[in-house]
Amino acid sequence: MSVKKNLKVLSLVLVLLLAFSLSACQPNNADSSSTKKSSTNENTSEQNPKENVSAEVSNEDENLEFKTELYYPNIPSINKDYIVPFIDYDKVFLKKGEEQTYEGRYSNTTADGKFNWIVDEESGVAGVLIREEKIINQEALDNITVNGKKIKLPCKFSDLGDEYAAFDSVDFSRYSEEPLAVYIKDKKTGNLIFTHSDEFSDSLIYRMLDKNGCFQARVGINTVKNNIKVIITGENEVMGKLDLRIAGLGVGNTLNEFYDKFGIPNKVYSKEQCAGYPVVEYIFYDSLDNKYIVVSLSSDLVRYNYKTLNDDHIKNNIVTGMDILVFKEEEHAK
């Protein structure tokens, strides 16, 4: 693969990583670092009196509430609703006083001894293309699931669950014409999506929260085709409640289990490159030559443990976030 294409792919991944860490740079944001410290809801308009002047706009669905000015939704304190139902907490979190383990599924070296997840910065291995051949893996791409239901990217909100179907009626192209923030709430379910755009773009990242204010995932909207082409489940110190998987693998699995299923990844990015989050990237093509990137974020840093309601360390090489995005090669070969 040419240097030019390498740089294009690297740029795309860095955009994803920027989106992953963006919320840490924003005040009053919807992540656990702000929510777990507050015991009651705060009045958002009092926090941002100048910015939170909402503007109702004509909407596609009368059951949707729109705001098109900078607006941070009121988020409740951490509670039982933040339990992530699909992970085995005993296999993911270290118990209090328990030392980190590096054996078995948590090892830094794969079972066959052929690959090590520790990136050597001095060798220049970090972030370079490790595996160059074009991998057609239709079987894996036919087994992308959300909460156990098969989906195919690009997809619609209704594919992520019936409770998000109302957002399919939104014409997202109207929000790509000027820099603004968009907040859209489903009045029936209480679920909401919101974004903050600082520049013109045909693709915007929206956060999804449920009626309890729990982070579900972030989705990348193609505002030209009005569909979802990116799903991101990591959010700073929390793990999203949307269970995104490929071939049965996702958050709660280990990097070694990804290796056992898919072999050597296309790229590995170090903690230093990715703001403390080691990133493993697989690139797959389907039979129609659509290109998919599967990104696994792994971190042994502290995460909020929704079961113990404490800050606990993650066990080594556990996947704490999953991203899957789709695009055609020619769209990014300019």
N, C-alpha and C positions, 0 to 999 in steps of 0.2 A: 504494500500500500504506500502511496506517495506521501511525502512530508506534508503536502498541502492538505490531503485528506485526513492525515493524523491530526493536524492542527484544527480542522473543522470538527472532528469528533471530540477532541479535547475541549474545544470552546463550548460545545453543546453540554458536555458533562459539567463544566464549570458553571454554566448558566443554571443547571439543575441544583448544583451545590450552593450557588448563591441564593436560589429560591429556598433551599432547605434551611439556611442560616439567617435569612432575611429578617424573620420575625424577632430574632434576638436583638436587632438594632432598632426596633420600633417600640415606642412607649405604649403602655397599657394594652399590650397585645394578648392574643388568645392562646397563650401557651402556659405550661404549668409553672414556669418561673414567676409569672405574675399572679396566676390564679391561686396557687396553693398557699400563698402568704396572706390572702385576703379572706376573712371569715364571713364577710357579707358583701352583697353587690354594692357597687358604688355608682353614683349618678354620673353617667358618661358625659353629659352636657356640662357638668361642673368641672370635670377634668379638662375638657377641651372646649371652653365656651365659645371660642371664635370659629373652630373648625366644624363643630357638630350641628350646624344648621342644616337640617335635612331638607331635601327637595323632592316632593312626590312627583313622579312622572307617570304618563299614561303607560299602562303595562299590558302585557299580552294575556294575563290571567288575573281575574279579579281577586283570586285567593292569594296573590303575591303582593307583598309590601316592598316598595322600592325606595332606596335613598341613594342619591348621587352626589353627596358631599362626604368629606372625610368623616367616618363614623366607626367607632370601636364598640361592638355590642357588649352589653353587660354580661359578664361571665361569672357563674357561681363559684364558690370555693370547691376545692377537691372533695369529692364524696364518693359513696359506693357506686355511683353511676359511671365512674371512670374506670371500673374494672374492664380490662381487655379480655374478653371471654375465650379467645382461641389460643392463648399461650399457657404453658405449664410453668407456673411461677417458680416452683422448686427447681426446675431445670434451667431457668433463665436468670434468676437472681441468686446472689450469694446471701447466705443467712448471716445474721449479725455475728461478727467475730470470726467468720469462716474465711480461710485464706483462698486466694485465687488458685484455680486448678488448671493445669495445662496438659491433662491426659485425656485419652479417648477422644470423644467428639469435640472436646475443648482444646485439643492440641494445636500448636502452631504449625505442625507438619502433617501432611495428609497421610492416611493409613498406609499407602504404598510407598511412602518416603520420597516421592518424586517432586513434591512442591511444598514450599514453606511460605506462610502468610506474612512473615516479618520482612518488610521491605527495607533493603539496604540502600540508604540514601547515597552513600559514597559511590556505590557501583553504578549509579545512574539508572537503575532498573525502574524506579518509581515512576509511574505514569506513562511509561512507554508501552508500545504495542508488544505484548508478550506472545500472543497467538494471532498469526496473520491470515490464515486461510479462511475463506468465506464458508460459514457454517449454515447450512440449510437445516432447520429443525422445526419442521411443520408440526410434528407430534407435540412438542413442548408448547408451541404457540397456539395449538388447538386446545390446550389445557391451562389457559389463563383463567383464574377464577376470582370472584369477589364474594366473600361470605358463602363460599361453597357453590356459587352459581357460575357457570361458564359464561365468559364474555369474550368479545373480540374487539380489539382496538382498531380504529376509532370506535367509540361507543357513545351512548346517550346516558343521561342521569338515571333514567328508569332502569338501565342495565345494572346500576349500582344498588338498586333496591326500589321497590314501589313507593317507599316513603319520600323518594327524591324525584318522582316522575313529574311533578309540577314544574320543575326547573327546565324541562325540555321545551316548554312554550316560550322561553326567553329568547329574544333575538339579540345575541351577544355582539353582533356586528355594530350595533348602535353605540356600544361603549368602547370601541376601539378608535373612534374618530378624534378623541381629545383626551388629554391626561386627566383622569379623575379617579375617585374611589366609588365602588359600587357595593351596595348592601342589598341583598334580596332575601326576604323571609317568606316562608310558606305559612300562611296564617292558620291553616288546618293542622299541620303537624308540628309547627314550631321550629322546624329545621331551617337553617339559613346558610347562605354562601356569601362571601365577601372578598373583595380584592382592593388593592391600592396600586394604581398604575401611575408611574411618573413620566411615561413617554408613550408616543404612538406605537401601537403594536398590533399585529394580527393574531397574537396569541397571548392570553392572559392567564395567570395562575390564580385560582380561587380556593380559599379555604372552605371546608365543609364542616359545620358544627351541627350536632343534633339538638333536640329541644332542651336538653339539660346543659347545653354549652360545652359538651364533650367534643374534643377534636376527633374527626373521622379520617380525613385525608385532605390532600390538596390535589386539584385537578387542573390540567392545562387545557384551556378551551381554544380551539381553532375558530377564531371569530369570523373567518370567511366561510367555512363549511358548517359552522355551528355544531361542532361535536367535540368530544373529549379525546385528546390524543396522548395525554400524559396523566398518570396516576402516581402520586407521591404519598407515602404513608408515614414518613419520619417528620418530626416537628420538635426540634431542640431537645428538651428534656422529657418529652412524652412520646408514647407510641400510639399511633392512630388506631381507632377501633374498627376501621375498615380492613378486613382480612384479605389482602391481595396476595395471590400465590401464582406460581408457574410450575406446572408439573408437581403440584403438592408442596412446593417449598416456598417459605416466606418468613415473616418475622417469627422468631422463636427457634428457627432452625440454626444451624451453624454453617460457617463457610465451608467446612469439610464436607457437609452433606450436599452443598451445591457442587463441590468438586466431584463427589461420588456420582452425581447425576449427569453433570455437564463437562467434566474434565477441567483442564487448565483454562482459566478465564482469559479474555482478550486483554484486559488491563487490570492493574492493581495500583491504587493511589494511596499514599501513606497518610498517616495522621497529620503530618506537617503540611501536606499539600491541601488537605480537606478539613481544616479547622477542627482537628481532633477526631475526625471520623474516618477510619480506614474504609476505602470504597473498592468494591470488586465489580467489574463490568464485564458482562457477556453480551456479545453481538450476534443476533440470529437473523436469518432471512427466511421468509416463507416461500411457498412455491410460486408466488406472483412477484417475487423479488422485492417485496416490502421489507424494509429494514427495521428491526426492533432492537432496542437497547434495554437490557435488564440490569439494574443497578442494585447491589446489596450493600447497605450501610451497616458496619459492625463497630461496636464500641464497648469497651469494658469500663467506661466512665459511669458515674452515678446517674441513675434514672429514678424517677419517682415510681415507687412500687405501690400500685393501687390496692394491693392486698394488705400490706402492712401499714400503709399510709406514711411510709418513711422514705428517705432518700437512701437507696441501696445500690451497691455495685452490681453491674451486669457480669455474668460469667464470660470467660474468654471466648472470642470468636463467635459470639451469638449475634445473629442478624437482628438489628433493632429498627431497620427501616427498609422498605422496598420501593423502588421506582421502576415503572415500565413505560416506555414511550415508543411511538411508532412514527416513522417517516420514510419517504422514498429517497433512495441514495441521490438521485438526480436533483432533488430539491435542495440539497445541501452540498453540492459539488461545485458551486459557483466560486 
